[in-house]
């Protein structure tokens, strides 16, 4: 009797977890502007996936038909799983790449005045040059007189051609920057109202072809250090009311960011559809592959990680949850990734992502 009760309880829990996994899949199809709860649940996709895998193994070892519950839920979103974890036995290609790209949210190089650590612009620039990347995209690119200028940044990168956008205008401030060894034939910006986040696009002459690179920084959640401590469970002495207020604040920030990112991604996707050249979209999406904004930008494109990555990659250092929120997407017909990397360098709150690509 007790065994049967335990079996029923586990089955109910399994069904609930399978439905939770299904809700994560919905987040890619429903704009957060219409319904934002699936977007919130999608942040826990790795947890739902791992628990469903655990249940599938448990039922399989016991030869129970309930194994179909989690197995069906996992297979239903198999493409999401391959975007989150990749098991590959092939070795990275040794072929020379036509485009070697690094995308990095550099967290303003640690140059902001309230930073209590040493600034790291030279270390980050060295990372780009040592990797021999011929295209380098920075988000939260920050220059300030007396510390780092646009000209100094170009010099550190070996005199690369540059497309730099500062939100405040002028030659200093925070924004986006795309550096390239290829000639720049055209450039432009997609600015979003009511935010410092933006997107810049740069057309590069690669041999006899032209390739457009979109450097993207979608809406930030703007979590503070006390929010991260709360999420890590490291707050002590807080009352239940204070914890509830903190949770509501975090959920409110997430909801507002989900909605803004959806509109921003729609704008970029519509602009990219009109581009006559092969397209690369890279940057800090602030959203995982199970998100609406990622899916809008990934339509008709391949993910460099899904094509040549390995294992489970997290690109944001400040959360223990495995979140890949920095992406490199590219044209599915004209470009192919032969190497993908995410160096574990602790120079920012993000890790850089790299891709070596061949242009057909």
Helices and strands as residue ranges (DSSP letters): H 2-26, H 37-42, H 45-61, H 67-76, H 78-84, E 85-86, E 99-105, G 107-110, H 121-130, E 135-143, H 150-156, E 161-166, E 173-180, E 183-191, E 198-206, E 209-217, H 225-231, H 240-273, E 278-284, H 292-298, E 301-303, H 304-308, E 311-312, E 326-331, E 335-341, E 353-359
